[in-house]
Amino acid sequence: MKVFLVQLTLGLTLLGSSVVVDAQAPAADAKLDRNDPNAVRCRRLEVTGSLVRKERVCKTNAEWRAISEQQNRDADDMITRSRAGMNPNG
């Protein structure tokens, strides 16, 4: 009888936890707003070394924003380093 109760308790615990996980997951049918950070956007990017080939890349809006911000930081860093190299006093 004890084994049965342990199995029943364990089963109910697992059932309850799966309900919580399902409640936190977004519904597959739900459409996200186009500007939502979790919405996926696809872009066609040119392939280096090819005149016509393009590659389709899909990422979330948050990932695209993070990539853009990193590219801006890299560009600012390159400009700062090139200016420091041109300064005879620095």
Backbone as ProteinMPNN parsed JSONL, in Angstrom:
{"seq_chain_A": "MKVFLVQLTLGLTLLGSSVVVDAQAPAADAKLDRNDPNAVRCRRLEVTGSLVRKERVCKTNAEWRAISEQQNRDADDMITRSRAGMNPNG", "coords_chain_A": {"N_chain_A": [[0.824, -1.191, 0.0], [1.992, 1.214, 0.773], [3.874, 1.652, -1.291], [2.213, 2.067, -3.465], [0.978, 4.5, -2.706], [3.202, 6.209, -2.697], [3.926, 6.122, -5.4], [1.589, 7.188, -6.492], [1.602, 9.76, -5.351], [4.009, 10.748, -6.442], [3.342, 10.64, -9.141], [1.21, 12.496, -9.247], [2.607, 14.783, -8.493], [4.403, 15.078, -10.641], [2.54, 15.443, -12.673], [1.358, 17.835, -11.868], [3.59, 19.553, -12.087], [4.054, 19.477, -14.812], [1.866, 20.796, -15.762], [2.369, 23.36, -14.855], [4.66, 23.984, -16.357], [3.566, 23.894, -18.923], [1.796, 26.027, -18.698], [3.51, 28.17, -18.623], [4.748, 28.166, -21.083], [4.561, 29.694, -24.306], [1.622, 29.8, -26.289], [1.271, 27.869, -29.228], [-0.406, 28.703, -31.195], [-0.699, 31.404, -30.788], [-0.193, 34.609, -32.065], [2.54, 36.696, -32.222], [3.144, 40.162, -31.643], [4.475, 42.144, -34.222], [6.616, 43.757, -33.466], [7.44, 42.665, -31.108], [9.94, 41.543, -28.824], [10.435, 38.789, -28.875], [9.466, 37.911, -31.252], [10.003, 36.338, -34.362], [12.087, 37.235, -37.032], [12.952, 37.162, -40.434], [15.704, 37.642, -42.597], [17.216, 38.397, -45.728], [20.448, 37.905, -46.473], [23.373, 39.018, -48.128], [25.774, 36.826, -49.563], [29.141, 36.669, -48.878], [31.546, 37.032, -51.411], [29.988, 36.235, -53.481], [28.03, 37.279, -56.235], [25.313, 37.113, -56.624], [24.145, 35.296, -54.843], [22.171, 34.801, -51.958], [21.486, 34.477, -48.487], [19.096, 33.159, -46.292], [18.361, 34.258, -43.108], [17.117, 33.7, -39.928], [16.096, 35.193, -36.949], [15.283, 36.252, -33.58], [13.704, 39.413, -32.766], [15.051, 40.56, -30.607], [17.555, 39.309, -30.772], [18.451, 40.28, -33.284], [18.646, 42.989, -32.625], [20.641, 42.923, -30.646], [22.827, 42.046, -32.184], [23.1, 44.215, -33.94], [23.723, 46.265, -32.104], [26.194, 45.303, -31.148], [27.723, 45.408, -33.493], [27.749, 48.177, -33.878], [29.228, 48.951, -31.602], [31.668, 47.711, -32.211], [32.395, 49.136, -34.529], [32.649, 51.748, -33.473], [34.794, 51.272, -31.738], [36.836, 50.625, -33.568], [37.106, 53.062, -34.917], [37.918, 54.712, -32.808], [40.38, 53.495, -32.13], [41.78, 53.911, -34.534], [41.958, 56.668, -34.605], [43.516, 57.127, -32.347], [45.938, 56.037, -33.182], [46.682, 57.856, -35.102], [47.255, 60.107, -33.723], [49.941, 62.026, -32.81], [50.774, 62.583, -30.232], [49.699, 60.685, -28.598]], "CA_chain_A": [[0.0, 0.0, 0.0], [2.884, 2.375, 0.824], [4.464, 1.841, -2.61], [1.166, 2.653, -4.289], [0.811, 5.902, -2.329], [4.389, 6.937, -3.155], [3.8, 6.25, -6.843], [0.494, 8.105, -6.743], [2.075, 11.095, -4.995], [4.995, 11.117, -7.44], [2.615, 10.876, -10.384], [0.481, 13.758, -9.133], [3.601, 15.852, -8.478], [4.857, 15.261, -12.015], [1.424, 15.988, -13.428], [1.238, 19.242, -11.494], [4.714, 20.324, -12.619], [3.911, 19.613, -16.255], [0.855, 21.828, -15.986], [3.041, 24.643, -14.655], [5.523, 24.205, -17.509], [2.707, 24.211, -20.049], [1.206, 27.35, -18.511], [4.524, 29.18, -18.883], [5.129, 28.142, -22.492], [3.615, 30.428, -25.142], [0.78, 28.954, -27.128], [1.767, 27.79, -30.601], [-1.351, 29.416, -32.049], [-0.674, 32.838, -30.511], [0.626, 35.43, -32.941], [3.232, 37.77, -31.521], [3.199, 41.446, -32.312], [5.641, 42.225, -35.102], [7.701, 44.436, -32.763], [7.746, 41.948, -29.875], [11.337, 41.067, -28.826], [10.496, 37.347, -29.119], [8.971, 37.619, -32.588], [11.09, 35.946, -35.265], [12.149, 37.93, -38.319], [13.921, 36.587, -41.364], [16.31, 38.597, -43.519], [18.052, 37.803, -46.77], [21.753, 38.544, -46.402], [24.266, 38.681, -49.238], [26.862, 35.924, -49.23], [30.422, 37.242, -49.275], [32.203, 36.323, -52.506], [29.017, 35.897, -54.518], [27.33, 38.451, -56.747], [23.862, 36.941, -56.621], [23.653, 34.388, -53.802], [21.735, 35.377, -50.682], [21.162, 33.468, -47.494], [17.996, 33.552, -45.409], [18.729, 34.103, -41.705], [15.987, 34.015, -39.06], [16.43, 35.427, -35.541], [14.278, 37.069, -32.891], [13.996, 40.848, -32.788], [16.059, 40.832, -29.582], [18.853, 38.875, -31.303], [18.846, 41.242, -34.312], [19.033, 44.226, -31.937], [21.933, 42.675, -29.995], [23.831, 42.012, -33.248], [23.276, 45.593, -34.397], [24.437, 47.007, -31.062], [27.583, 44.828, -31.129], [28.375, 45.954, -34.68], [27.993, 49.598, -33.613], [30.35, 49.037, -30.654], [32.885, 47.352, -32.942], [32.736, 50.259, -35.404], [33.149, 52.833, -32.616], [36.105, 50.863, -31.246], [37.769, 50.738, -34.678], [37.334, 54.497, -35.146], [38.697, 55.208, -31.667], [41.755, 53.002, -32.261], [42.452, 54.548, -35.678], [42.268, 58.05, -34.203], [44.63, 57.077, -31.389], [47.143, 55.758, -33.966], [47.017, 59.041, -35.897], [47.604, 61.189, -32.801], [51.376, 61.899, -32.512], [51.003, 62.745, -28.789], [49.015, 59.654, -27.832]], "C_chain_A": [[0.871, 1.26, 0.0], [3.469, 2.688, -0.551], [3.453, 2.511, -3.54], [0.989, 4.138, -3.98], [1.992, 6.757, -2.785], [4.307, 7.159, -4.655], [2.694, 7.235, -7.208], [0.917, 9.542, -6.457], [3.071, 11.599, -6.029], [4.312, 11.444, -8.768], [1.863, 12.193, -10.364], [1.44, 14.946, -9.122], [4.092, 16.126, -9.885], [3.766, 15.863, -12.882], [1.265, 17.472, -13.129], [2.364, 20.083, -12.062], [4.602, 20.48, -14.128], [2.857, 20.658, -16.596], [1.485, 23.206, -15.829], [3.915, 24.969, -15.853], [4.684, 24.595, -18.719], [2.103, 25.601, -19.918], [2.209, 28.446, -18.82], [4.912, 29.245, -20.35], [4.097, 28.915, -23.313], [2.838, 29.46, -26.029], [1.294, 28.999, -28.563], [0.867, 28.589, -31.542], [-1.248, 30.93, -31.897], [0.28, 33.546, -31.464], [1.244, 36.544, -32.118], [3.137, 39.046, -32.336], [4.501, 41.512, -33.1], [6.852, 42.856, -34.416], [8.068, 43.778, -31.44], [9.186, 41.435, -29.926], [11.475, 39.577, -29.123], [9.969, 36.946, -30.496], [10.153, 37.329, -33.503], [10.96, 36.707, -36.575], [13.22, 37.284, -39.167], [14.409, 37.683, -42.305], [17.123, 37.82, -44.541], [19.358, 38.589, -46.809], [22.617, 38.083, -47.571], [25.403, 37.799, -48.74], [28.158, 36.53, -49.759], [31.071, 36.381, -50.345], [31.253, 35.93, -53.624], [28.302, 37.171, -54.964], [25.819, 38.335, -56.606], [23.325, 36.113, -55.463], [23.315, 35.14, -52.52], [21.323, 34.243, -49.765], [20.055, 34.004, -46.594], [18.382, 33.229, -43.967], [17.551, 34.557, -40.854], [16.463, 34.107, -37.611], [15.288, 36.216, -34.908], [14.668, 38.54, -32.998], [15.075, 41.206, -31.768], [17.454, 40.429, -30.077], [19.346, 39.833, -32.382], [19.324, 42.544, -33.672], [20.405, 44.063, -31.271], [23.061, 42.641, -31.025], [24.131, 43.423, -33.732], [24.06, 46.425, -33.379], [25.903, 46.597, -30.992], [28.351, 45.378, -32.33], [28.675, 47.436, -34.497], [29.154, 49.787, -32.644], [31.676, 48.726, -31.343], [33.337, 48.495, -33.851], [33.285, 51.434, -34.596], [34.552, 52.522, -32.106], [37.163, 51.015, -32.342], [38.111, 52.2, -34.958], [38.196, 55.073, -34.042], [40.149, 54.759, -31.776], [42.484, 53.658, -33.422], [42.803, 55.998, -35.359], [43.453, 58.083, -33.24], [45.942, 56.816, -32.12], [47.603, 56.956, -34.764], [47.481, 60.196, -35.004], [49.097, 61.058, -32.429], [51.669, 62.018, -31.014], [50.436, 61.591, -27.979], [49.524, 58.341, -28.007]], "O_chain_A": [[0.555, 2.244, -0.668], [3.553, 3.853, -0.939], [3.801, 3.41, -4.305], [0.861, 4.948, -4.899], [1.806, 7.897, -3.21], [4.585, 8.257, -5.136], [2.851, 8.029, -8.135], [0.619, 10.443, -7.241], [2.992, 12.752, -6.452], [4.671, 12.414, -9.435], [1.872, 12.93, -11.349], [1.127, 15.999, -9.678], [4.191, 17.284, -10.29], [4.044, 16.706, -13.735], [1.06, 18.273, -14.041], [2.13, 21.217, -12.481], [5.009, 21.506, -14.674], [2.959, 21.332, -17.622], [1.17, 24.121, -16.588], [3.918, 26.107, -16.322], [5.041, 25.514, -19.457], [1.916, 26.288, -20.922], [1.821, 29.538, -19.235], [5.366, 30.291, -20.816], [2.897, 28.811, -23.056], [3.359, 28.43, -26.456], [1.703, 30.053, -29.049], [1.327, 29.093, -32.567], [-1.668, 31.666, -32.79], [1.423, 33.125, -31.641], [0.542, 37.254, -31.398], [3.059, 39.011, -33.564], [5.52, 40.977, -32.663], [7.991, 42.526, -34.747], [8.927, 44.287, -30.72], [9.618, 40.94, -30.967], [12.531, 39.142, -29.581], [10.021, 35.772, -30.864], [11.184, 37.998, -33.427], [9.877, 36.811, -37.15], [14.278, 36.904, -38.665], [13.639, 38.535, -42.748], [17.644, 36.74, -44.262], [19.376, 39.776, -47.133], [22.595, 36.913, -47.954], [25.928, 37.996, -47.644], [28.262, 36.864, -50.939], [31.143, 35.159, -50.215], [31.681, 35.346, -54.619], [28.007, 38.04, -54.143], [25.124, 39.344, -56.484], [22.144, 36.225, -55.133], [24.071, 35.997, -52.062], [20.87, 33.19, -50.213], [20.081, 35.165, -46.187], [18.689, 32.083, -43.638], [17.042, 35.663, -41.032], [17.145, 33.212, -37.112], [14.439, 36.773, -35.604], [15.82, 38.867, -33.286], [15.921, 42.061, -32.034], [18.426, 41.139, -29.822], [20.529, 40.172, -32.407], [20.302, 43.137, -34.129], [21.235, 44.97, -31.332], [24.146, 43.159, -30.76], [25.294, 43.784, -33.913], [24.95, 47.192, -33.747], [26.771, 47.448, -30.799], [29.509, 45.771, -32.193], [29.734, 47.909, -34.91], [29.978, 50.682, -32.834], [32.683, 49.389, -31.096], [34.53, 48.788, -33.932], [34.277, 52.048, -34.99], [35.403, 53.409, -32.048], [38.268, 51.485, -32.071], [39.269, 52.535, -35.207], [39.114, 55.846, -34.314], [41.058, 55.554, -31.54], [43.679, 53.937, -33.321], [43.838, 56.497, -35.8], [44.295, 58.977, -33.319], [46.977, 57.338, -31.704], [48.787, 57.071, -35.077], [48.047, 61.167, -35.505], [49.478, 60.074, -31.794], [52.732, 61.584, -30.572], [50.673, 61.524, -26.773], [49.016, 57.396, -27.403]]}, "name": "protein", "num_of_chains": 1, "seq": "MKVFLVQLTLGLTLLGSSVVVDAQAPAADAKLDRNDPNAVRCRRLEVTGSLVRKERVCKTNAEWRAISEQQNRDADDMITRSRAGMNPNG"}
